[in-house]
Amino acid sequence: MQDDETGTEPRGGTGWPAAVHGETAGTGETGGTGETGGIGPGAPGGGDGDPAEPPRRRRGRRVALYAIVAFLAAGLGAAATVGLNGGQVPATTGASSREVPGPQNDVGNTRGDSLNKAYVAARVEPGVVDIDAAIQYSGGTSSEGTGMVISADGLVLTNNHVIDGAKTIKVTLVTTGRVFQATVVGYDATHDVALLKLNGAARLKAVAVGNSAQVALGTPVLALGNAQGQGGLPALAAGIINSLDKTISPTDESTGATETLHGMLQTSANIVSGDSGGPLANSAGQVIGMDTANASGSQGTSSVLGFAIPINTALSVAHQIAAGQARAAVQIGLPGFLGVLVPQSNSTSPAEQARQQRQDIRQQQQGAGPPGSGAGTGNGQPGQGASCTSNDADTSVPSPIAPASSGALVDGVLCGTAAAAAGLISGDVVTAVNGRPVTTPGSLTAMMSGLHPGTKVKLSWETVSGQNKTGTLTLGVAPAR
């Protein structure tokens, strides 16, 4: 029997309502300081069992990392270590013509190996990047994390939550300081994997990839990352692999949504905020995992654990993205963007959607819910049909609402979007897309999910005054999920 880890993931802002760009998403991450990012308590020193090891290098504020703050016993998570056969990136993705690497024979993973930090760092660091993602519609915040170069022409692997909600993404090579703007090739929120392409990159040094299927308990490892978001050469944290095939379920503090990741590597290496997307390497300098989460138990800092996505799993997802294989969980490129905020409700009745949302807000407030829950409606008074909002956290349940019997209630409209240009406001109800009836917020989500930026859609909605309107809207570019 292994552990299933459940707890809290401190992330900022309110969740993306479902119909913003056809997916339920979160915004940037905020920690206890109110800055982007945040994790549970961290332990100083190394994670390799040596209490005399000096504290790892730290570099400032708290940024992107999933956090788990409680332990519960449960079942074993299934491993996902599918090998790759390689695959060409189609030209239409604007990504790379190189193959995404597959797992390699792992020569540095036996229990008896020792680990030389300087040697491993020298091998891995040339392929490590710092990621600074500017978060749109979340008060001008940013998410700072780490990534790994996996092809010479600039494919970069990172966690999806590092770029969640991003409008623009800046990537810096840690050893040279060279800066690139990055394009989102695609992402998979279910597996927390994203693939970026560095614009104009060539002849970059890619990380050496190991084989996570060969990782054994006791394998010495080194975690490298943009600890606390201060950039420069990565922070280093040594440890061992102390559990395999873990299932973890971090909970987003701001939305209450819980995500589940399976097959994770558990390590005593002190993975901290900002390390997300960074490499977990073995003693041979091969990457066997991608730093993703941190957990601390009731025993205090001595029980701090790190979690990494096995590199085979991450590369399998990257292969699908690079090959343009859109699936239910895999988004290729950035989706089209309507710009309305809607409740996360399955009810067909807009009045019931509003009632459920009020109940959710009350529960959040009673439980000391996240800042911003039930806040105002941006450029207007709460519940009075504000024209638009520049921050997705500044919304509340609208009152009055359109008298439509079914459809998707509009909680808010984001400024500068197609919906704002068409004149939709809080309290309106979307009733049809391209002539197809919208019955629930979820049905609007489904209709929008496969549409691309620049797509023209015929949108029908009912206003708070009971007027039926129809307009042709051109979808914008959504922030990354």
Secondary structure, DSSP 8 states (H G I E B T S, - for coil): --EEEE--B---S--B-TTSSSS-B----B-TTSSB---S----S-BSS-TTS------SS--S-EEE-EEEE-----------------GGGTS-SS--------SS-STT----HHHHHHHHGGGEEEEEEEETTSTT-EEEEEEEE-STT-EEEE-HHHHTTEEEEEEEETTT--EEEEEEEEEETTTTEEEEEETT--S-----B--GGG--TT-EEEEEE-GGG--SS-EEEEEEEEEEEEEEE-BBTTT--B--EEEEEEESS---TT-TT-EEE-TTS-EEEEEEEEEEETTEEEEEEEEEEEHHHHHHHHHHHHTT---SSEEES--EE--EE------S-HHHHHHHHHHHHHHHHHTT--TTTT---SSS-TTS--S-BS-TTS----SS----SSSEE--EEBTTSHHHHHT--TT-EEEEETTEE--SHHHHHHHHHT--TT-EEEEEEE-TTS-EEEEEEE-EE----
